[in-house]
Amino acid sequence: MYKLYYSPGSCSMAIHVLLNEIGADFQLENTAIREGKNKSEAFLKINPRGQVPALAEDGKAMLEGGAILTYLADKHSSHLLPSEGWARAQALQWLMFCNSTLHPAYSRCFWLMRSEEPGKDAFLKKSAEWVNRLWQDVEHQLQNQLYLCGEECTIGDILLTVIANWSGNIPVPITIGPKARALFARVIARPAYQKALATEQVEYKMAS
Ligand SMILES: N[C@@H](CCC(=O)N[C@@H](CS)C(=O)NCC(=O)O)C(=O)O
């Protein structure tokens, strides 16, 4: 039995969706960031950085969303992560793009929004421009295909869809193209995604 420490709508939602996809036996622990539960003494023992996701299994805890997604997909032989070769390399590349490039680009905006430093508005504008540039890359990738890696959904598409839904929280317009929005519509239509949205009580706002 797994236990997922999550905060509604945050990056941990991608793991929640994957746990549904693979039909895993799991429990959820709401570690709501808005309520400061990620900074509780109990959770800091699991992740001293106070960040979700964390996945507990057999008395051990695993951190870092990209690694958790890869671990679960491999362990449960999920079709959402090809098992070898170029197809796997591409799926990992786009997962890492979401986890290590797009997610930190949004995080930078959120940090700046909370900052009281002089000149923060100019930095926020620049940071949002970078987010928009990354969405242009995604749109380019989707010109002739339905998903990031071709015609099949992979775990990167799920994380991409989760991250996109944060866009309305940034007070600078985030522009996401029609191909990406159509991808989000396909991804959120999956029963596993619908179930996670309902359980976390999150409204999805970015699909076309
Ligand atoms: N690299 C980490 C990033 C995790 C992360 O930034 N999580 C956010 C939610 S999307 C969080 O917990 N933020 C609260 C905080 O940093 O205090 C991962 O992929 O697991």
Ligand as a Chemical Component Dictionary entry (heavy atoms), coordinates in Angstrom:
data_LIG
# 
_chem_comp.id                   LIG 
_chem_comp.type                 NON-POLYMER 
_chem_comp.pdbx_formal_charge   0 
_chem_comp.three_letter_code    LIG 
# 
loop_
_chem_comp_atom.comp_id 
_chem_comp_atom.atom_id 
_chem_comp_atom.alt_atom_id 
_chem_comp_atom.type_symbol 
_chem_comp_atom.charge 
_chem_comp_atom.model_Cartn_x 
_chem_comp_atom.model_Cartn_y 
_chem_comp_atom.model_Cartn_z 
_chem_comp_atom.pdbx_ordinal 
LIG N1  N1  N 0 11.454 19.167 -7.525 1  
LIG C1  C1  C 0 10.329 18.909 -6.657 2  
LIG C2  C2  C 0 9.486  20.159 -6.612 3  
LIG C3  C3  C 0 8.311  19.991 -5.694 4  
LIG C4  C4  C 0 7.540  21.300 -5.520 5  
LIG O1  O1  O 0 7.995  22.392 -5.875 6  
LIG N2  N2  N 0 6.356  21.132 -4.953 7  
LIG C5  C5  C 0 5.517  22.276 -4.676 8  
LIG C6  C6  C 0 4.072  21.990 -5.101 9  
LIG S1  S1  S 0 3.880  21.896 -6.860 10 
LIG C7  C7  C 0 5.516  22.565 -3.193 11 
LIG O2  O2  O 0 5.471  21.646 -2.395 12 
LIG N3  N3  N 0 5.559  23.844 -2.822 13 
LIG C8  C8  C 0 5.540  24.255 -1.467 14 
LIG C9  C9  C 0 6.847  24.858 -1.031 15 
LIG O3  O3  O 0 7.824  24.829 -1.804 16 
LIG O4  O4  O 0 6.891  25.360 0.085  17 
LIG C10 C10 C 0 9.535  17.735 -7.181 18 
LIG O5  O5  O 0 9.430  17.565 -8.405 19 
LIG O6  O6  O 0 9.044  16.936 -6.377 20 
# 
loop_
_chem_comp_bond.comp_id 
_chem_comp_bond.atom_id_1 
_chem_comp_bond.atom_id_2 
_chem_comp_bond.value_order 
_chem_comp_bond.pdbx_ordinal 
LIG N1  C1  SING 1  
LIG C1  C2  SING 2  
LIG C1  C10 SING 3  
LIG C2  C3  SING 4  
LIG C3  C4  SING 5  
LIG C4  O1  DOUB 6  
LIG C4  N2  SING 7  
LIG N2  C5  SING 8  
LIG C5  C6  SING 9  
LIG C5  C7  SING 10 
LIG C6  S1  SING 11 
LIG C7  O2  DOUB 12 
LIG C7  N3  SING 13 
LIG N3  C8  SING 14 
LIG C8  C9  SING 15 
LIG C9  O3  DOUB 16 
LIG C9  O4  SING 17 
LIG C10 O5  DOUB 18 
LIG C10 O6  SING 19 
# 
